[in-house]
Amino acid sequence: MPQAHGAPATQAAQSAPATREGAAAARSASPAAREASLAAQRVVPAAQVGPTTQGAPAGHGTPAGHGTPAGPAGSSAPAVPAAPAVSAAPNLDASPDAVLVQRTMAEIAPISDKVTSYFYALLFTRHPDLRALFPAAMDTQRDRLLKALLTAVEHIDHTDTLVDYLRNLGRGHRKYGTQPEHYPAVGECLIGALSRYASSVWDDDTEAAWVRAYTTISQIMIDAAAEDELRAPAWWYAEVVAHDLRTPDIAVVTVRPDQPYPFLAGQYTSLETPWWPRIWRHYSFASAPRSDGLLSFHVKAVPAGWVSNALVHHARPGDVLRLGPPAGSMTVDHSTDSGLLCLGGGTGIAPIKALVEDVAEHGRRRPVEVFYGARTDHDLYDIDTMLRLQQSHPWLAVRPIVDNRAVQLPDVVREYGPWNEYDAYLSGPPGMIRSGVDALRDVGIPAGRIRHDSVEELVAAGDQLA
């Protein structure tokens, strides 16, 4: 549930519960909060999610990512990656519950910081045992959990999109030690914070709408976690077996999981280092599944990036990381002969390389066009690998695009084509993904054939993929 990572201040998390408001609220729960707690307690998991024990080495990790967000970026503590961005505009087709939820969201938008502080004050004061699920330092990421909950609830009408998102979230929360009984506590404090700061629009109908929405999303997450426990561990331990420093701030880190790790090319995972316990970051796998079971990640050290700097500057063979479950939908559809148009920026080339390998392993000669974007020639750290792949596969074309030559990746893509017979894949910084999606739509590629991991989720994740 909690998602936090970030800067080196440890007092922020403790300061919230220490506020007078938080202490007072802890002594006396409002009727609204008590009702939310009771409603949340009605959530019954399909199967109890018990603790998972693994007799493996001490340490763990997750699949590789890109130097700048290309697959979801990092998260920490039972946190919820942000769902789609909140819109204050009313939706005329919204259900009655969604209308009430949106009205609440509009009311608290200008004071979101106060709502966040009060939420954590309630949570950590009423339920101090939950504090251990979060990282020691929460100052820069403390609003992640609340924002994710709020955005998920606001999009409760978008069932198809939301269910997949919440199921992934529920599975991912297992690595934090999240249990079904934790959800009522979060729901209680969510209602408590909203009822206090949205008091001008809060009434019995609004509270009931929020209770129903939270109960729905928490049940989806609980059920997904229970199902996942039957077939996969909550995390994998992974030993670093190779550390290749490609540039002063980019490393290719290769690990060996302690047990089979199933994933698909184009997916990503979350990774925790022994230097920063309970702080997780997302990284994309830099190769298709390998026969030797090894996993590689491209990591770029970014300013204030605790995990990325640890992986680039401190990790060495023999260190043990922890890996969360694989996630992401930027995978190849092998039931079609459509070509692949791939845009990779910075370390976002990592999952693109994995997609190329995946196509090669399936032995189908479908055209693959790779545009490898970078700010400078120096940033094309993996161009030799991509050019070797091009020499081996006549169906592959690799085009490096360097920004400092007065060309932009999306503009170059427009010059080539046509792309009407291609599926598009984008991985890189959020700005590149946004402009890339716009460019691809401009040249006629339908939105349903453009694949990338949520930009909002990447931005919310904080530590830019490396």
ROMIVEX-462968 format. One record per residue (C-alpha): x, y, z. Coordinates in steps of 0.001 Angstrom, whole numbers, always signed. Layout:
BEGIN
SITE        px        py        pz
SITE         X         Y         Z
...
***
This chain:
BEGIN
SITE        px        py        pz
SITE        +0        +0        +0
SITE     +2253     +2872     +1056
SITE     +4461     +4118     -1658
SITE     +7287     +6295      -649
SITE    +10805     +6938     -1583
SITE    +12934     +9915     -1861
SITE    +15233    +12409      -329
SITE    +17356    +11964     +2710
SITE    +15126    +13365     +5391
SITE    +13823    +10962     +7969
SITE    +11775    +13183    +10161
SITE     +8904    +13902     +7768
SITE     +7115    +10637     +8346
SITE     +7342    +10970    +12084
SITE     +6350    +14626    +12068
SITE     +2878    +14044    +10677
SITE     +1613    +11914    +13554
SITE     +3152    +14387    +15947
SITE      +875    +17216    +14881
SITE     -1783    +18342    +17312
SITE     -4456    +17578    +14729
SITE     -3171    +14057    +14281
SITE     -2996    +13339    +18004
SITE     -6468    +14707    +18587
SITE     -7872    +12731    +15699
SITE     -6309     +9563    +16993
SITE     -8063     +9949    +20315
SITE    -11449    +10402    +18735
SITE    -12372     +8939    +15367
SITE    -15174    +10752    +13570
SITE    -18421     +8894    +12817
SITE    -17476     +9011     +9142
SITE    -14124     +7392     +9763
SITE    -15642     +4726    +12003
SITE    -18203     +3920     +9326
SITE    -15484     +3649     +6697
SITE    -13539     +1296     +8918
SITE    -16567      -912     +9430
SITE    -17311      -904     +5727
SITE    -13725     -1733     +4864
SITE    -13770     -4604     +7329
SITE    -16540     -6131     +5250
SITE    -13961     -6717     +2528
SITE    -13336    -10456     +2518
SITE    -10328    -11826      +663
SITE    -10883    -14743     -1699
SITE     -8136    -16500      +210
SITE     -6116    -15386     +3187
SITE     -2836    -13847     +2231
SITE      -380    -15140     +4743
SITE     +3251    -14185     +5085
SITE     +5572    -15695     +2532
SITE     +8779    -17185     +3813
SITE    +11774    -17808     +1628
SITE    +14914    -19506     +2732
SITE    +17201    -17521      +531
SITE    +20117    -15167      +891
SITE    +19568    -11792     +2455
SITE    +18926     -9260      -244
SITE    +16695     -8817     -3269
SITE    +15956     -6888     -6418
SITE    +13832     -6205     -9499
SITE    +14144     -6159    -13284
SITE    +15917     -3490    -15084
SITE    +14768      -119    -16031
SITE    +15836     +2771    -18129
SITE    +17933     +5777    -17329
SITE    +14978     +8009    -17705
SITE    +11474     +6767    -17192
SITE    +10712     +4191    -19762
SITE     +8854     +1722    -17726
SITE     +7344     +2635    -14409
SITE     +9817     +4264    -12156
SITE    +10470     +3368     -8579
SITE     +8277     +3060     -5615
SITE     +8787     +2125     -2063
SITE     +6737      +816      +800
SITE     +3333      -623       +95
SITE     +2626     +2105     -2278
SITE      +227     +2643     -5059
SITE     +1705     +3793     -8362
SITE      -305     +6760     -9491
SITE     -3242     +6034    -11736
SITE     -4312     +8390    -14528
SITE     -4060    +12075    -13749
SITE     -7011    +13624    -11943
SITE     -9267    +15900    -13944
SITE    -11455    +18473    -12281
SITE    -13737    +18688    -15318
SITE    -17142    +17088    -14707
SITE    -17931    +13932    -16645
SITE    -21497    +14038    -17926
SITE    -21539    +10246    -18313
SITE    -20273     +9568    -14795
SITE    -22217     +7425    -12345
SITE    -23793     +9094     -9278
SITE    -20965     +7788     -7092
SITE    -18311     +9087     -9499
SITE    -19957    +12517     -9514
SITE    -19789    +12684     -5720
SITE    -16183    +11506     -5734
SITE    -15195    +14080     -8348
SITE    -16887    +16816     -6326
SITE    -14785    +15838     -3325
SITE    -11625    +15814     -5423
SITE    -12296    +19319     -6706
SITE    -12801    +20522     -3139
SITE     -9528    +19156     -1758
SITE     -7334    +19917     -4795
SITE     -6108    +23315     -3516
SITE     -5218    +21885       -92
SITE     -3858    +18478     -1049
SITE      -762    +18924     +1146
SITE     -2896    +19387     +4257
SITE     -5030    +16374     +3353
SITE     -1917    +14261     +2879
SITE      -348    +15298     +6195
SITE     -3569    +14675     +8069
SITE     -4068    +11292     +6389
SITE      -653    +10071     +7542
SITE     -1156    +11613    +10967
SITE     -4279     +9509    +11352
SITE     -2711     +6391     +9876
SITE      +468     +6343    +11944
SITE     -1158     +7471    +15175
SITE     -4140     +5139    +15069
SITE     -2195     +2270    +13521
SITE     +1471     +2631    +14557
SITE     +2196      -941    +13467
SITE     +1774      +149     +9829
SITE     +4697     +2563    +10072
SITE     +7097      -351     +9593
SITE     +5689      -938     +6100
SITE     +7004     +2428     +4939
SITE    +10601     +3564     +4367
SITE    +12304     +5575     +7072
SITE    +12380     +8714     +4904
SITE     +9066     +9710     +3384
SITE     +9327    +13445     +2865
SITE     +9416    +13604      -918
SITE     +7178    +10632     -1618
SITE     +4733    +10710     +1258
SITE     +1777    +11694      -907
SITE     +2129     +8766     -3303
SITE      -197     +6380     -1506
SITE     -2951     +8916      -970
SITE     -2763    +10220     -4533
SITE     -2934     +6710     -5919
SITE     -5969     +5898     -3817
SITE     -7695     +9104     -4797
SITE     -7070     +8702     -8500
SITE     -8091     +5037     -8462
SITE    -11345     +5885     -6726
SITE    -12012     +8783     -9092
SITE    -11714     +6428    -12068
SITE    -14006     +3808    -10561
SITE    -16290     +3992    -13632
SITE    -13431     +2918    -15944
SITE    -13656      -718    -14941
SITE    -11631     -2339    -17725
SITE     -8623       -83    -17272
SITE     -8837       +89    -13506
SITE     -9095     -3643    -12818
SITE     -5800     -4489    -14534
SITE     -4107     -1585    -12773
SITE     -5441     -2582     -9348
SITE     -4645     -6258     -9801
SITE     -1024     -5411    -10598
SITE     -1019     -3117     -7610
SITE     -2380     -5812     -5297
SITE      +211     -8314     -6463
SITE     +3007     -5779     -6111
SITE     +1977     -4902     -2548
SITE     +2791     -8388     -1361
SITE     +6493     -7512     -1263
SITE     +5785     -4815     +1327
SITE     +4127     -7295     +3663
SITE      +656     -5828     +3062
SITE     -2115     -7995     +4514
SITE     -5908     -7905     +3956
SITE     -6432     -6476     +7449
SITE     -4370     -3391     +6543
SITE     -6903     -2163     +4005
SITE     -9627     -1204     +6520
SITE     -7126      +940     +8421
SITE     -6192     +2851     +5284
SITE     -9854     +3248     +4322
SITE    -10730     +4562     +7757
SITE     -8008     +7212     +7616
SITE     -8834     +8119     +4034
SITE    -12440     +8866     +4972
SITE    -11293    +10684     +8095
SITE     -9027    +13022     +6110
SITE    -11569    +13664     +3360
SITE    -14452    +14346     +5723
SITE    -12348    +16919     +7555
SITE    -11015    +18845     +4562
SITE    -13969    +18491     +2193
SITE    -16499    +19337     +4887
SITE    -18370    +21868     +2737
SITE    -19417    +19151      +264
SITE    -19299    +16140     +2572
SITE    -22574    +14449     +3465
SITE    -23929    +10953     +4030
SITE    -24305    +10275      +301
SITE    -20736    +11366      -405
SITE    -19371     +9230     +2388
SITE    -21336     +6231     +1162
SITE    -19977     +6750     -2373
SITE    -16400     +6794     -1116
SITE    -16948     +3733     +1062
SITE    -18388     +1791     -1875
SITE    -15567     +2858     -4186
SITE    -12806     +2087     -1686
SITE    -14355     -1270      -843
SITE    -14417     -2164     -4532
SITE    -10808     -1226     -5260
SITE     -9442     -2811     -2099
SITE    -11302     -6064     -2815
SITE     -9781     -6261     -6288
SITE     -6308     -5788     -4821
SITE     -6849     -8300     -2024
SITE     -8173    -10958     -4409
SITE     -5288    -10448     -6834
SITE     -2744    -10818     -4018
SITE     -4438    -13996     -2780
SITE     -4404    -15527     -6263
SITE      -796    -14539     -6815
SITE      +304    -16149     -3563
SITE      -753    -19527     -4925
SITE     +1750    -19356     -7785
SITE     +4557    -16931     -6986
SITE     +6650    -15682     -4067
SITE     +6163    -12151     -2762
SITE     +9709    -11368     -3932
SITE    +12843    -12999     -5305
SITE    +16383    -12722     -4005
SITE    +18870    -11972     -6786
SITE    +22669    -11972     -6596
SITE    +24621     -9466     -8669
SITE    +26868    -11460    -11017
SITE    +28104     -8652    -13286
SITE    +28387     -4862    -13094
SITE    +29396     -3097    -16313
SITE    +29912      +667    -15962
SITE    +29175     +1945    -19486
SITE    +29524     +5655    -18667
SITE    +30307     +7492    -15419
SITE    +26591     +7400    -14558
SITE    +25160     +4380    -16431
SITE    +25708      +744    -15483
SITE    +24408     -2550    -16822
SITE    +23645     -4694    -13791
SITE    +23145     -8441    -14258
SITE    +21640    -10611    -11514
SITE    +20857    -14264    -10898
SITE    +17483    -14858     -9147
SITE    +17378    -17513     -6431
SITE    +14502    -19277     -8239
SITE    +12921    -19137    -11717
SITE    +11675    -15661    -12555
SITE     +8982    -15631    -15289
SITE     +8585    -12434    -17294
SITE     +8016    -11178    -20833
SITE    +10255     -8974    -22950
SITE     +9174     -5356    -22540
SITE     +8084     -5743    -18920
SITE     +9631     -4197    -15816
SITE    +10014     -5018    -12155
SITE    +10694     -3282     -8843
SITE    +14056     -3553     -7134
SITE    +15291     -3049     -3573
SITE    +18928     -2751     -2543
SITE    +20451     -3721      +814
SITE    +21628      -109     +1259
SITE    +18092     +1360     +1320
SITE    +15644     -1138     +2864
SITE    +11964      -765     +1903
SITE    +12776     +1666      -898
SITE    +11891      +130     -4259
SITE    +12430     +1417     -7793
SITE    +11133      +138    -11105
SITE    +13503     -1008    -13827
SITE    +12799     -2625    -17181
SITE    +14368     -5897    -18242
SITE    +17129     -5226    -20748
SITE    +16793     -8560    -22526
SITE    +14266    -11200    -23433
SITE    +14127    -14218    -21075
SITE    +17455    -16064    -21214
SITE    +18174    -19774    -21030
SITE    +20615    -19183    -18162
SITE    +17935    -17354    -16143
SITE    +20018    -14184    -15734
SITE    +18345    -10750    -15714
SITE    +19943     -7482    -16816
SITE    +18995     -3876    -16135
SITE    +20272      -558    -17444
SITE    +20571     +1863    -14553
SITE    +21325     +5575    -14748
SITE    +22336     +7371    -11562
SITE    +20098    +10421    -11186
SITE    +20340    +13323     -8702
SITE    +18911    +12335     -5313
SITE    +18271     +8847     -6687
SITE    +19044     +6634     -3734
SITE    +18516     +3319     -5468
SITE    +19957     +4306     -8848
SITE    +23127     +5739     -7283
SITE    +23548     +2646     -5117
SITE    +23238      +374     -8139
SITE    +25592     +2389    -10316
SITE    +28250     +3401     -7776
SITE    +28119      +803     -4993
SITE    +26724     -2511     -6252
SITE    +29296     -5194     -6999
SITE    +29190     -8928     -7836
SITE    +28118    -10862     -4760
SITE    +25674     -8230     -3494
SITE    +22135     -9513     -3072
SITE    +19095     -7504     -4151
SITE    +15371     -8180     -3942
SITE    +13058     -8306     -6943
SITE     +9319     -7737     -6982
SITE     +6958     -9399     -9476
SITE     +7086     -8532    -13183
SITE     +4565     -6026    -14525
SITE     +3837     -3972    -17608
SITE     +1986     -4458    -20889
SITE     +4564     -3171    -23382
SITE     +4931     -6663    -24838
SITE     +4923     -8049    -28378
SITE     +1754     -9536    -29875
SITE     +3101    -12602    -31664
SITE      -272    -13452    -33203
SITE      +142    -10706    -35818
SITE     +2660     -9958    -38575
SITE     +2538     -6198    -37992
SITE     +5881     -4434    -37913
SITE     +7285     -2859    -34749
SITE     +8074      +852    -34565
SITE    +10188     +1358    -31446
SITE    +11178     +4680    -29880
SITE    +13731     +4420    -27074
SITE    +15170     +7432    -25277
SITE    +18215     +7222    -22989
SITE    +18168     +4041    -20940
SITE    +14700     +3505    -22364
SITE    +16566     +1544    -25032
SITE    +16760     -1359    -22544
SITE    +13227     -2765    -23036
SITE    +13416     -1942    -26774
SITE    +16472     -4192    -27017
SITE    +14478     -6883    -25186
SITE    +11639     -6562    -27720
SITE    +14083     -6965    -30630
SITE    +15508    -10121    -29057
SITE    +11978    -11419    -28493
SITE    +11070    -10992    -32167
SITE    +14314    -12705    -33196
SITE    +13687    -15663    -30891
SITE    +10230    -16207    -32370
SITE    +11851    -16509    -35790
SITE     +9348    -14407    -37697
SITE    +10787    -11930    -40183
SITE     +8561     -8988    -39304
SITE    +10063     -5518    -39823
SITE    +11351     -3726    -36730
SITE    +12321       -33    -36882
SITE    +14217     +1299    -33859
SITE    +14757     +5030    -33271
SITE    +17348     +5403    -30499
SITE    +17199     +8897    -29038
SITE    +19812    +10597    -26864
SITE    +20827    +14105    -25852
SITE    +24452    +13633    -26959
SITE    +26588    +11024    -28704
SITE    +27932    +10121    -25270
SITE    +24427     +9074    -24188
SITE    +24195     +6460    -26968
SITE    +25878     +4055    -24549
SITE    +24314      +913    -26065
SITE    +24515     +1797    -29761
SITE    +27176      -861    -30486
SITE    +24874     -3578    -29157
SITE    +21966     -2328    -31243
SITE    +24114     -2107    -34398
SITE    +25345     -5680    -33878
SITE    +21717     -6806    -33676
SITE    +21043     -4928    -36913
SITE    +23921     -6751    -38644
SITE    +22516    -10102    -37510
SITE    +18895     -9443    -38493
SITE    +18093     -7973    -41929
SITE    +14552     -7119    -40808
SITE    +15912     -4702    -38170
SITE    +16785     -1040    -38796
SITE    +18418     +1073    -36059
SITE    +18550     +4861    -36346
SITE    +20375     +6886    -33661
SITE    +18891    +10367    -33142
SITE    +20920    +12927    -31167
SITE    +19117    +16006    -29818
SITE    +22119    +18318    -29901
SITE    +22143    +18076    -33679
SITE    +18946    +20152    -33768
SITE    +16714    +17144    -34423
SITE    +14014    +15737    -32177
SITE    +13074    +12064    -32058
SITE     +9324    +12539    -32732
SITE    +10039    +14844    -35686
SITE    +12350    +12299    -37276
SITE     +9738     +9551    -36944
SITE     +7312    +11704    -38944
SITE     +9804    +11832    -41818
SITE     +9864     +8064    -42213
SITE     +7038     +5635    -42762
SITE     +4322     +5059    -43612
SITE     +3553     +3411    -40284
SITE        -9     +2202    -40844
SITE     +1104     -1458    -40703
SITE     +3125     -1052    -37491
SITE     +2551     -1373    -33757
SITE     +4390     +1339    -31844
SITE     +6403      +959    -28627
SITE     +7785     +3892    -26623
SITE    +10196     +3847    -23703
SITE    +12075     +6784    -22231
SITE    +11592    +10060    -20363
SITE     +7952    +11123    -19824
SITE     +8366    +14139    -22108
SITE     +9614    +11939    -24922
SITE     +6730     +9534    -24466
SITE     +4157    +12338    -24551
SITE     +5611    +13978    -27653
SITE     +6149    +10595    -29258
SITE     +2542     +9558    -28750
SITE     +1379    +12851    -30276
SITE     +3650    +12361    -33285
SITE     +2492     +8788    -33832
SITE     -1163     +9790    -33686
SITE      -438    +12600    -36149
SITE      +863    +10082    -38688
SITE     -2224     +7914    -38307
SITE     -1299     +5167    -35845
SITE     -4422     +4376    -33750
SITE     -4093     +4841    -29990
SITE     -4798     +1132    -29498
SITE     -1599      +255    -31378
SITE      +663     +2561    -29348
SITE     +2175      +836    -26315
SITE     +4037     +2334    -23399
SITE     +3833     +2217    -19638
SITE     +1751     +4969    -18040
SITE     +3535     +8327    -18149
SITE     +1717     +9411    -14995
SITE     +2933     +6301    -13240
SITE     +6498     +6978    -14319
SITE     +6392    +10555    -13117
SITE     +4855     +9502     -9816
SITE     +7491     +6865     -9315
SITE    +10139     +9448     -8657
SITE    +13547     +7911     -9214
SITE    +13739     +8131    -12980
SITE    +14307     +4796    -14555
SITE    +17835     +3925    -15211
***
